Amino acid sequence: MGVEYKYQIILLGKYEEIKETIVNLFFEKIAELNLQKDFYKIILSHEVEEQYKGNQPVFTLYFGEKVDEFIDVDIVTKLLKEGNTVLPIYYNSFEVEIPRVLGNQNGLKWNDSQNERVVNLILESFGKLRNTRKVFISYRRCESTSVAIQLYEALERCNFDVFLDTHSIKQGEPFQDELWHRMADCDVIILLNTPEFLESGWCEKEIAEASAKQIGVLQLVWPTHKLARMAELCFLQGLKEEDFVNHIYSDKDKSKLEEDIVEDIVRKVESIRARNLAARQDNLITEFLNLAKKNGKEVSIQPERFITEDLLGKKKRIFIPSVGIPQSTDYNQSSELKKEINEYSVEDIYLIYDNIRIREKWLHHLDYLNEYLDVKTIKKQDFDIWLKEN
């Protein structure tokens, strides 16, 4: 299978001296995280026109230097106009070494100890440093239990956190509430489209939820069954009889996919996840930015994919998009960010998130934390009213 979507790392400016160090460290980190190398692409300045894909995730490093005329400014301008992340890296003076078009971006002062920091920023922007990589398997127990369990085990071996109702919901929990809650926090849904899948009202509702939450769906369609695009971000894969061990595909307890098909599915899940995480983060950012500007706020997006609002006296507020359900690590990383920024004074930090289908008990917990923690949360449904009042 060819990789459909790739994470792109673009190097611009005076990068020759430290390119090898950063690229090598980046791929070492990829190996440590047990991620697949061929989903990542390094693009140098002279390769941008031919290789850069505007509809795929991208993180750009611009290495500054003390010169009268900066290089790659036209490329930077194009990337910024398309809403991409550009991190300016300087050695002594941001104002002297970085072109004016990047003047409103939060820069990083370089020294040899910053290698890890730069690589971590790239991985964080791509969503690769979340504690878990979450997948939801949607299926009918009476038709595809054995294949669902097979995929569950294969994805877990590849460091995915997989939701499967028979394995993932504790006894005593409200089944449907917990199912929606878990779906709200997943990156990709694998839908096992068996002949009677849509006869289950719950299965049909799961697809509607996926569309509402803009979650990518990989639909695996059983032999002799029709392909059907049922979600906005739906990727179709028709299965044949020979894709199943001994051509058995209609036995819920004995059907198993061939190993090469399973490996192909895992690769596709990672590919879809690459697109989906970036898209969901961008949707949160775009909606917040549009409402902020409508309410007269002076806001900008920074290389680390957070939003800054200019206040009086060189002070700023920070808004960080959180895909899925905000976790303790999100609070911690956000709080640490405040310590790292020294270009200006940070008044407050907020996590912005989509609250649709998150369980009430968790929303109450987040509201409770708002009373006691420095980092606060803002629900997507409250963006407009919050911006009017604050």
C-alpha positions in Angstrom: 0.0 0.0 0.0 1.3 3.5 -0.8 1.1 5.9 2.1 -1.8 8.2 1.4 -0.9 11.0 3.9 2.4 12.0 5.2 3.6 14.3 8.0 5.8 16.9 6.3 8.8 18.6 7.9 10.0 21.6 5.9 13.5 23.1 6.5 14.0 26.7 5.4 16.7 29.3 5.8 20.2 28.6 6.9 19.7 25.0 8.0 22.8 23.2 6.4 24.9 23.1 9.6 22.4 21.4 11.9 20.1 19.6 9.4 21.7 16.2 9.8 21.6 16.4 13.7 17.9 17.3 13.8 16.8 14.8 11.1 18.7 12.0 12.7 17.3 12.8 16.1 13.8 13.1 14.7 13.9 9.6 13.2 15.5 8.2 16.4 12.4 9.5 18.3 10.1 8.0 15.7 11.7 4.6 16.3 11.4 5.1 20.1 7.7 5.8 19.8 7.3 2.7 17.6 6.0 4.8 14.7 6.5 4.1 11.1 9.2 6.0 9.4 7.6 6.1 6.0 4.8 8.4 7.2 7.3 11.3 7.7 8.9 13.3 4.9 11.8 15.8 5.2 11.4 18.6 2.5 14.3 21.0 1.9 13.8 24.5 0.5 14.6 23.6 -3.1 12.1 20.7 -2.9 9.1 22.6 -1.6 7.5 23.5 -5.0 7.6 19.9 -6.2 7.0 17.9 -3.0 4.9 20.0 -0.6 1.3 18.9 -0.3 -1.0 21.6 1.1 -3.7 19.1 2.3 -1.3 17.2 4.5 0.1 17.9 8.0 3.2 20.1 7.9 5.6 21.7 10.4 8.3 24.2 9.1 11.6 25.2 10.7 13.1 28.5 9.6 16.7 28.9 10.6 17.7 32.5 10.8 21.0 34.2 10.1 22.4 37.8 10.3 22.1 39.0 6.7 21.0 41.9 4.6 18.6 39.8 2.6 16.8 36.8 3.9 16.2 33.6 1.8 13.1 31.5 1.4 10.8 34.4 2.4 8.4 33.7 -0.5 8.0 30.1 0.7 7.4 31.2 4.3 4.8 33.7 3.2 2.9 31.1 1.2 3.0 28.6 4.1 1.7 31.2 6.6 -1.1 32.2 4.3 -2.2 28.6 4.1 -2.3 28.5 7.9 0.8 26.3 8.4 3.1 26.2 11.4 6.5 27.9 11.1 9.0 27.9 13.9 11.7 30.6 13.7 15.0 29.6 15.2 17.6 32.2 16.0 21.0 32.2 17.6 21.5 35.7 19.2 18.8 38.2 18.1 15.3 37.4 16.9 14.9 40.8 15.4 18.2 40.7 13.4 18.2 37.1 12.3 14.5 36.4 11.5 12.6 38.0 8.5 9.8 40.4 9.3 7.1 38.1 7.9 7.8 35.8 11.0 7.8 38.7 13.4 4.6 37.7 15.2 5.7 34.0 15.6 7.0 32.7 18.9 10.7 31.9 18.1 13.2 29.6 19.7 16.7 30.6 20.7 19.1 27.9 19.5 21.9 26.1 21.3 23.1 22.5 21.2 20.7 21.5 24.0 17.7 22.6 22.0 17.8 19.6 19.6 15.4 17.6 21.8 13.1 20.6 22.2 12.8 21.2 18.4 12.1 17.5 17.7 9.5 17.4 20.5 7.8 20.5 19.1 7.5 18.8 15.7 6.1 15.6 17.3 3.7 17.6 19.6 2.4 19.5 16.6 1.6 16.3 14.8 -0.1 14.9 17.9 2.5 12.1 18.3 3.3 12.9 21.9 -0.1 12.3 23.3 -0.1 9.5 25.9 -2.2 7.3 23.7 -3.2 6.8 20.0 -6.8 6.0 20.1 -8.9 3.8 17.8 -12.6 2.8 18.0 -13.8 -0.4 16.4 -17.5 -0.4 15.4 -19.0 -3.8 14.5 -21.9 -6.2 15.0 -21.2 -8.9 17.5 -23.5 -11.4 15.7 -21.4 -11.0 12.5 -17.8 -10.0 13.0 -16.6 -10.6 16.6 -13.6 -12.7 15.7 -12.3 -10.1 13.2 -12.9 -7.3 15.7 -10.8 -9.0 18.3 -8.1 -9.8 15.8 -7.8 -6.1 14.8 -8.0 -5.1 18.5 -5.0 -7.3 19.3 -3.0 -6.2 16.2 -3.5 -2.5 16.9 -2.6 -2.9 20.6 0.7 -4.5 19.5 1.4 -1.3 17.6 0.8 0.9 20.6 -2.7 2.0 19.8 -5.3 2.3 22.6 -8.2 0.4 21.1 -11.9 0.7 22.2 -13.9 -2.5 21.7 -17.1 -2.7 23.7 -16.6 -6.3 24.9 -13.1 -5.4 26.2 -13.3 -1.7 27.1 -16.5 -0.9 29.1 -16.5 -1.8 32.8 -19.5 -3.5 34.3 -21.9 -1.1 35.9 -21.1 1.8 33.5 -24.0 3.2 31.3 -23.1 1.5 28.0 -24.2 4.0 25.4 -23.0 7.1 27.3 -19.6 5.5 27.8 -19.5 4.5 24.1 -20.1 8.1 22.9 -17.6 9.3 25.4 -14.9 7.0 24.1 -15.7 7.8 20.5 -15.3 11.6 21.3 -11.7 10.8 22.4 -10.7 8.6 19.5 -8.6 9.4 16.4 -9.9 6.9 13.9 -13.0 4.6 13.7 -12.7 1.2 12.1 -16.1 0.2 10.8 -16.7 -3.5 10.0 -19.4 -3.2 7.4 -21.0 -6.6 7.4 -24.3 -7.4 5.6 -26.5 -6.6 8.5 -24.4 -3.8 10.1 -26.9 -1.0 9.3 -29.8 -3.0 10.6 -28.5 -2.1 14.1 -29.8 1.3 15.0 -26.8 1.9 17.3 -24.3 1.2 14.5 -25.9 3.7 12.3 -25.9 6.3 15.1 -22.2 5.7 15.6 -21.5 6.7 12.0 -23.6 9.9 12.4 -21.6 10.7 15.5 -18.3 10.2 13.6 -19.4 12.7 11.0 -20.5 15.2 13.6 -17.2 14.9 15.4 -15.2 14.9 12.1 -13.5 11.6 13.0 -11.9 9.6 10.2 -13.6 6.3 9.4 -11.9 3.3 7.8 -14.8 1.2 6.4 -14.0 -2.5 5.8 -16.7 -3.9 3.6 -17.4 -7.7 3.7 -17.4 -9.7 0.4 -20.6 -9.6 -1.6 -21.7 -6.5 0.4 -22.0 -3.0 -1.0 -19.6 -0.1 -0.4 -21.3 2.8 1.2 -19.8 6.2 2.1 -21.6 6.9 5.4 -19.4 9.5 7.0 -17.8 12.8 5.9 -14.3 11.5 6.4 -14.8 7.9 5.2 -12.1 5.7 3.6 -13.4 2.6 1.9 -11.7 -0.8 1.6 -13.6 -3.7 0.0 -12.6 -7.1 1.3 -12.5 -10.2 -0.9 -13.0 -13.9 0.1 -9.2 -14.5 -0.4 -8.5 -11.8 2.3 -9.9 -14.2 4.9 -8.1 -17.3 6.2 -9.5 -20.3 4.4 -12.0 -17.9 2.7 -14.2 -18.1 5.8 -15.8 -14.6 6.2 -19.3 -15.3 7.5 -18.6 -17.0 10.8 -18.6 -14.5 13.7 -16.4 -16.8 15.8 -14.0 -18.3 13.2 -13.5 -15.7 10.5 -9.9 -14.2 10.5 -8.2 -11.9 8.1 -4.9 -12.9 6.5 -1.9 -11.3 8.3 -0.9 -9.1 5.3 -4.4 -7.7 5.2 -4.2 -6.9 8.9 -0.8 -5.2 8.5 -2.3 -3.1 5.6 -5.2 -2.1 7.8 -2.9 -0.9 10.6 -0.9 1.1 8.1 -4.1 2.7 6.8 -5.2 3.6 10.3 -2.0 5.4 10.9 -2.3 7.2 7.6 -5.9 8.3 8.3 -4.9 9.3 11.9 -2.2 11.6 10.4 -4.8 13.5 8.5 -7.5 13.4 11.1 -5.6 14.7 14.1 -4.3 17.7 12.2 -7.8 18.4 10.7 -9.6 18.2 14.1 -7.0 20.5 15.7 -7.3 22.9 12.7 -11.1 22.9 13.0 -10.8 23.9 16.7 -8.3 26.6 15.9 -10.2 28.0 12.9 -13.5 28.2 14.8 -11.9 29.9 17.8 -10.0 32.3 15.6 -13.0 33.3 13.6 -15.1 33.9 16.7 -12.3 35.8 18.4 -11.9 38.1 15.4 -15.6 38.6 15.2 -15.5 39.7 18.8 -12.7 42.2 18.2 -9.8 40.2 19.7 -6.2 40.6 18.4 -5.3 36.9 18.0 -2.5 35.0 16.2 -1.5 31.4 15.8 1.9 30.3 16.9 4.3 27.6 15.7 3.4 25.3 18.6 -0.2 25.4 17.3 -1.5 27.6 20.2 -3.3 30.9 19.8 -2.2 34.1 21.4 -4.3 37.1 22.2 -2.6 40.5 22.5 -3.5 42.4 25.7 -2.3 45.8 27.0 1.3 46.2 28.1 2.9 43.4 26.0 0.7 40.9 27.9 -1.0 38.0 26.2 -3.5 35.2 26.8 -2.9 31.7 25.4 -5.4 29.3 24.0 -4.3 25.7 23.3 -6.5 23.3 21.2 -7.0 20.0 22.9 -8.2 17.2 20.5 -10.5 14.8 22.4 -10.9 14.9 26.1 -8.5 17.2 28.1 -6.2 15.1 30.3 -3.8 15.9 33.1 -0.9 15.8 30.7 -2.5 18.6 28.7 -2.8 20.7 31.8 0.8 20.0 32.8 2.3 20.7 29.3 0.2 23.9 29.1 1.4 25.1 32.5 5.0 24.4 31.5 4.6 26.4 28.3 3.9 29.5 30.4 7.3 29.1 32.1 9.1 28.7 28.7 7.8 31.8 27.1 9.9 34.8 27.9 9.2 37.1 25.0 6.1 38.4 26.8 4.1 38.2 29.9 1.4 35.4 29.9 -1.8 36.4 31.8 -3.8 33.2 31.5 -3.7 29.9 29.7 -6.8 28.1 28.4 -7.4 24.6 26.9 -10.1 24.8 24.2 -11.9 21.6 23.3 -15.0 20.1 21.7 -17.3 19.0 24.5 -20.0 17.2 22.4 -20.7 13.7 23.7 -18.2 13.9 26.6 -19.9 12.4 29.7 -21.5 14.8 32.1 -19.4 13.5 35.0 -16.2 14.4 33.1 -17.5 17.8 32.2 -18.3 18.5 35.8 -14.8 17.3 36.7 -13.3 19.8 34.2 -15.5 22.6 35.6 -14.3 21.7 39.1 -10.6 21.9 38.0 -11.3 25.3 36.5 -11.8 26.6 40.1 -8.5 25.4 41.4 -5.9 25.1 38.5 -4.0 27.9 36.7 -4.9 26.4 33.4 -8.6 26.6 32.6 -10.8 24.9 29.9 -13.3 26.4 27.5 -16.0 24.3 25.8 -16.5 24.7 22.0 -20.2 25.4 22.5 -19.2 28.3 24.8 -16.5 30.0 22.6 -18.7 32.8 21.4 -20.2 33.8 24.7 -16.9 33.4 26.5 -15.2 35.7 24.0 -18.0 38.3 24.4 -17.7 38.3 28.2 -13.9 38.2 28.6 
